[in-house]
Amino acid sequence: MSSDPHALQDQTVLDLIEHSPTGSVPHTPTYQDTLRRLHAVHQVYSSADYKDGHVTVRSLAAKPSFMPANLEELCAGKISAEALESGASIYDRYVASLPAELHARAETFRACAVVGNVYHRKHHGAGEALETHDPVHGLFLVPGTGPRLGLPGNYLRGALVEIMVPGEPSRWTVSLHDAEDSSAVVEALDLPTALDLLKEVAASAPFELSELDALGFKQR
């Protein structure tokens, strides 16, 4: 038997949230005190889908993450970063995983989540133009929350981004964002390091953005 005097009440509230269609909890002092305690220890988050609702970390832990389907091929050096699955395709898979009633709201975040890689040719004097590309932007989504809640389904959107400076090797960032403008960002000097960070983030989900400080991320 647990020696924690709050264990039974905590379990009761977690069960209530998970069995409620909106994640609601009675507004009595005992339940609200328990709810505040569970939020403080990152066992419960405010729901992104229902006003005054909540979602448990253990329920989010069962949700899938969404990232490029060919990420392992990139990690193994079998493809170039430019060949990553498109952000639009990844976002399609995320939306399809949500209940139908959340699809329309999820689509309102598509424009800020999906950034395409555009390939073009630039002329530098005589001769054939060199093929160049815009910086790589690899989309991923993981269960979690932030100061301004998450996307529908309680997800954070993230990006693996190439930073290109003329005459210098590319640098990379891994960033995560909540439903508005709160974010956490970490910089890596090369792609393998960035990929390791991305995989560690996915393995750590679900989490609040503030918890990413432990992985070297800076809050913005």
C-alpha positions as CSV (number, residue, x, y, z in Angstrom):
1,M,0.0,0.0,0.0
2,S,1.3,3.5,-0.9
3,S,2.5,5.7,2.0
4,D,1.4,8.8,0.1
5,P,-1.7,10.2,1.8
6,H,-2.9,11.7,-1.5
7,A,-2.5,8.6,-3.6
8,L,-6.1,7.4,-3.4
9,Q,-7.5,10.8,-4.2
10,D,-5.0,11.4,-7.0
11,Q,-6.0,8.1,-8.6
12,T,-9.7,9.0,-8.3
13,V,-9.2,12.3,-10.0
14,L,-7.0,10.8,-12.8
15,D,-9.8,8.2,-13.4
16,L,-12.5,10.9,-13.5
17,I,-10.6,12.9,-16.1
18,E,-10.0,9.8,-18.3
19,H,-13.6,8.7,-18.1
20,S,-15.1,12.1,-18.8
21,P,-15.7,13.0,-22.4
22,T,-14.5,16.6,-21.7
23,G,-11.9,15.8,-19.0
24,S,-13.9,17.7,-16.3
25,V,-13.6,17.4,-12.5
26,P,-16.1,18.4,-9.9
27,H,-15.7,22.0,-8.6
28,T,-15.5,21.0,-4.9
29,P,-12.4,22.1,-2.8
30,T,-11.1,18.6,-2.4
31,Y,-11.2,17.8,-6.1
32,Q,-9.8,21.2,-7.1
33,D,-6.9,20.9,-4.5
34,T,-6.1,17.5,-6.0
35,L,-6.2,18.9,-9.5
36,R,-3.8,21.7,-8.7
37,R,-1.4,19.2,-7.1
38,L,-1.5,16.9,-10.2
39,H,-0.9,19.9,-12.5
40,A,2.1,20.9,-10.3
41,V,3.8,17.5,-10.7
42,H,3.0,17.3,-14.4
43,Q,0.6,14.4,-14.2
44,V,-2.3,16.5,-15.7
45,Y,-2.5,19.2,-18.3
46,S,-5.2,21.6,-19.3
47,S,-7.1,20.3,-22.3
48,A,-6.5,21.9,-25.7
49,D,-9.9,20.7,-26.8
50,Y,-12.4,21.5,-24.0
51,K,-12.8,24.6,-22.0
52,D,-12.1,23.9,-18.3
53,G,-11.2,20.3,-19.2
54,H,-8.1,18.4,-18.4
55,V,-6.0,15.5,-19.9
56,T,-3.8,13.1,-18.1
57,V,-0.2,12.4,-19.0
58,R,-0.7,8.7,-18.9
59,S,-3.5,9.0,-21.5
60,L,-1.3,11.2,-23.7
61,A,1.6,8.6,-23.4
62,A,-0.5,6.2,-25.4
63,K,-0.9,8.6,-28.3
64,P,1.4,8.4,-31.4
65,S,4.0,11.0,-32.4
66,F,4.1,12.1,-36.0
67,M,7.4,12.7,-37.8
68,P,8.9,12.0,-41.2
69,A,8.3,8.3,-42.1
70,N,11.7,8.1,-43.7
71,L,13.6,9.6,-40.7
72,E,15.5,6.4,-40.1
73,E,16.7,6.4,-43.6
74,L,18.0,9.9,-43.1
75,C,19.7,8.8,-39.8
76,A,21.3,5.9,-41.7
77,G,22.6,8.2,-44.4
78,K,20.5,6.5,-47.1
79,I,18.7,9.7,-48.2
80,S,19.5,13.4,-48.1
81,A,17.6,15.7,-45.7
82,E,15.9,17.3,-48.7
83,A,14.1,13.9,-49.3
84,L,12.3,13.9,-46.0
85,E,8.6,13.2,-46.1
86,S,6.8,16.5,-46.7
87,G,5.3,18.5,-43.9
88,A,1.9,18.4,-45.6
89,S,2.0,14.6,-45.7
90,I,2.9,14.4,-42.0
91,Y,0.2,16.9,-41.0
92,D,-2.4,14.9,-43.0
93,R,-1.5,11.9,-40.9
94,Y,-1.9,13.9,-37.7
95,V,-5.3,15.3,-38.7
96,A,-6.5,11.8,-39.8
97,S,-5.7,10.5,-36.3
98,L,-8.0,13.0,-34.5
99,P,-11.7,12.6,-33.9
100,A,-13.7,14.1,-36.8
101,E,-15.0,16.9,-34.6
102,L,-11.4,18.2,-34.2
103,H,-10.5,18.2,-37.9
104,A,-11.7,21.7,-38.8
105,R,-9.8,23.3,-35.9
106,A,-6.7,21.3,-36.6
107,E,-6.7,22.7,-40.1
108,T,-6.5,26.3,-38.8
109,F,-3.0,25.5,-37.6
110,R,-1.8,23.9,-40.9
111,A,-0.4,27.1,-42.4
112,C,2.0,27.8,-39.5
113,A,3.0,24.1,-39.1
114,V,3.7,23.2,-42.7
115,V,6.6,24.8,-44.5
116,G,7.7,23.4,-47.8
117,N,11.2,23.0,-49.2
118,V,11.4,24.9,-52.5
119,Y,14.0,23.8,-55.1
120,H,15.1,26.2,-57.8
121,R,18.0,27.3,-59.9
122,K,20.0,30.4,-59.5
123,H,22.2,31.9,-62.2
124,H,25.7,33.1,-61.3
125,G,27.0,34.5,-64.6
126,A,27.6,32.4,-67.7
127,G,26.9,28.6,-67.8
128,E,24.4,26.3,-66.4
129,A,22.7,27.5,-63.2
130,L,23.4,25.8,-59.9
131,E,20.6,23.9,-58.2
132,T,19.9,25.3,-54.8
133,H,17.2,24.8,-52.2
134,D,15.6,26.6,-49.3
135,P,16.6,25.4,-45.9
136,V,15.2,22.0,-44.9
137,H,12.2,22.2,-42.6
138,G,11.2,18.8,-41.2
139,L,7.8,18.8,-39.3
140,F,7.0,16.6,-36.3
141,L,4.2,16.5,-33.8
142,V,4.4,15.0,-30.3
143,P,1.8,14.8,-27.4
144,G,2.3,17.6,-24.9
145,T,1.3,21.2,-23.9
146,G,2.7,24.6,-23.3
147,P,1.8,27.9,-21.6
148,R,-0.9,28.5,-24.3
149,L,-2.0,24.9,-24.6
150,G,-1.4,22.5,-27.4
151,L,-2.9,21.9,-30.9
152,P,-6.1,19.8,-31.1
153,G,-5.6,16.4,-29.6
154,N,-3.1,18.0,-27.1
155,Y,-0.1,18.1,-29.4
156,L,3.0,20.3,-29.7
157,R,4.2,21.0,-33.2
158,G,8.0,20.8,-33.8
159,A,10.5,21.5,-36.6
160,L,13.9,20.2,-37.5
161,V,15.3,23.3,-39.4
162,E,18.5,23.8,-41.4
163,I,20.2,27.2,-40.9
164,M,22.2,28.1,-44.0
165,V,24.8,30.8,-44.0
166,P,26.8,31.4,-47.2
167,G,30.3,30.1,-47.0
168,E,29.7,28.1,-43.8
169,P,28.5,24.6,-43.0
170,S,24.7,24.3,-42.3
171,R,23.7,24.4,-38.7
172,W,20.5,22.9,-37.3
173,T,17.8,23.7,-34.7
174,V,15.1,21.6,-33.1
175,S,12.1,23.6,-31.9
176,L,8.7,22.9,-30.4
177,H,5.7,25.2,-30.2
178,D,2.4,25.3,-28.5
179,A,-0.9,26.5,-30.0
180,E,0.3,30.2,-30.1
181,D,3.8,31.7,-29.9
182,S,5.4,29.9,-26.9
183,S,8.4,27.8,-28.0
184,A,11.5,25.9,-26.9
185,V,14.5,25.7,-29.1
186,V,17.9,24.0,-29.1
187,E,20.7,24.5,-31.6
188,A,22.9,21.7,-33.0
189,L,26.2,22.1,-35.0
190,D,25.4,19.2,-37.3
191,L,22.5,17.0,-38.6
192,P,23.4,13.8,-36.6
193,T,23.3,15.8,-33.4
194,A,20.0,17.4,-34.3
195,L,18.6,14.0,-35.2
196,D,19.7,12.6,-31.8
197,L,17.9,15.5,-30.1
198,L,14.8,14.9,-32.1
199,K,14.7,11.2,-31.2
200,E,15.2,12.1,-27.5
201,V,12.4,14.6,-27.6
202,A,10.0,12.0,-29.2
203,A,11.0,9.4,-26.6
204,S,10.4,11.8,-23.8
205,A,6.8,12.8,-24.8
206,P,4.4,13.8,-23.4
207,F,5.8,16.9,-21.6
208,E,5.3,20.6,-21.0
209,L,7.5,22.9,-22.9
210,S,9.2,24.0,-19.7
211,E,10.3,20.5,-19.0
212,L,12.6,20.6,-22.1
213,D,15.1,22.7,-20.2
214,A,16.6,19.4,-19.0
215,L,17.5,18.6,-22.6
216,G,19.2,22.0,-23.2
217,F,16.3,23.8,-24.8
218,K,15.8,27.5,-24.3
219,Q,12.3,28.9,-23.7
220,R,11.1,31.7,-26.0
